[in-house]
Amino acid sequence: QKEVEQDPGPLSVPEGAIVSLNCTYSNSAFQYFMWYRQYSRKGPELLMYTYSSGNKEDGRFTAQVDKSSKYISLFIRDSQPSDSATYLCAMSDSNQFYFGTGTSLTVIP
Amino acid sequence: GAVVSQHPSWVICKSGTSVKIECRSLDFQATTMFWYRQFPKQSLMLMATSNEGSKATYEQGVEKDKFLINHASLTLSTLTVTSAHPEDSSFYICSAETAGEETQYFGPGTRLLVL
């Protein structure tokens, strides 16, 4: 079993839709959770960073961590064509980072 | 804050030559730097982890003599692809981590094409 599981998609939504991206994990020692956005031919850009459980909101983006279910989510409200990218989840137990495989998202105008 | 730069952004070289890629943390001190390789439409593949002033730790299957990593200062790490071959063509991305923050900040990547 992989440490982090992420559906690669691709995911296509119409502009304005709410997007839900998810990752599951197996290691209960993970304490730090991140979401990165990667545009084609660019390096990943940190979007959200959460420590332990709970929600964090930043503009149209909301990150949720449910440690009891070992499940993290990224919600994008009012999605825009500029949100079209690959979204990577990542998590850390202070010793090592683990990345999901990334979910490819396309927002159709 | 937390900006990481890479240079060059793209490079084309002949087979058999060596290529050096620089990774710099511009506004913070990077205690640890990571080097990744990424093939088209695939996820990041960690190649090695380096701490300032010490030897890099390579992932299984990554040839340390081919991919030389130097982390000479808290703001600079270099990856040298020695005797490059066409199969080394890829997108190389570095990231940096600073003490007290459990997250990585990525550079913009370097696209390498070996002819």
Interface residues (C-beta under 8 A of the other chain):
Chain A: Q31 Y32 M34 Y36 R41 K42 G43 P44 E45 L46 Y49 Y51 L88 A90 S92 S94 F97 F99 G100 T101 G102 S104
Chain B: A2 V4 Q6 F34 K41 Q42 S43 L44 L46 F91 I93 S95 E102 T103 Q104 Y105 F106 G107 P108 G109 R111
